[in-house]
Amino acid sequence: MSVEPASYYQLIDPKVLVKLGRLELIARQVVEGFISGKHRSPFKGFSVEFAEHREYTPGDDLRDLDWRVYARSDRYYVKQYEEETNLRAYLLVDSSGSMKYAGNGVSKHRYAQCVAATLAHLMLHQQDAVGLVTFDNAMRRHIPPRSRPSHLRVLLEEMEATQPGGETSLANVLHHVAERIRRRGLVILISDCFDDVDALTSGLHHFRHRKHEVILLHVMAREELKFPFRSWSQFRCLESPSSRVMLDPASLRDEYLRHVTAFLTELKRRCGEMEIDYVQLDTSRPYEDALVRYLAFRAAYGKSRRR
């Protein structure tokens, strides 16, 4: 009897994992961790001793609850150990209404989920700790980083259960998340970046100010990049469904493309100034191809830096 895989595992394509092969996502900067030979650490030595308590957050492993502390305080706390302070990666997945756009293919949100799921699998396989934040105009869900293989299911279930909707307030969310992440690590933002470029830059700079390494995976649909529409059409805002307008695309194409090009150029330039990796993803193209190119480039860059 064949058993159908759980729906959330559809976010990870085995063929994609084969394409990625032995590629790894290694931190370029100093991170607060202890993975031997993989990530540079500001600490000396290696320890698996108890480090600290922190308040329980939904998604934490119940085996880590400290029942003695609960008996004294009537509050749930989990125990953290130094071995769990390896590279901490945070996947920030935009789940705002604009991510629902699908055009003639997969929606930007589903595309972003598949990218996030693949990266989560890759990093957990490296024994890194991976967390997840989903958001629209505010943070919806925060799952703290964990490095156990079983944590992948927690992340995938949350992604599969998340539906895009709501307005975007990307900059405010970035500031909020930056304040919540205490230990420096790797922040991977997966978004269509529908926000003012100055506000967005400010949010990204907040992470850099707190010594995090940042990767921006900018997800856009082919229609947003090329504006191929020809005849009069009704355009609807996915974040404000009642907002609709009839337009002649031909009369707007040149101006639209000029603004999009200017926005993309400026965003990429500012990311470069902040030493943030900027990767543009087109939903009409296989995401694994872009990931392979980026990870190979990153690995080659890391080797050249070490020489």
PyMOL commands that set and color helices and strands:
alter all, ss='L'
color gray80, all
select helices_A, chain A and resi 7-11+14-20+62-64+67-73+82-84+97-100+108-125+151-161+170-180+197-209+222-226+249-273+287-306
alter helices_A, ss='H'
color red, helices_A
select strands_A, chain A and resi 50-55+77-81+88-94+129-135+139-146+186-191+213-220+233-236+244-247+277-282
alter strands_A, ss='S'
color yellow, strands_A
deselect
rebuild
show_as cartoon
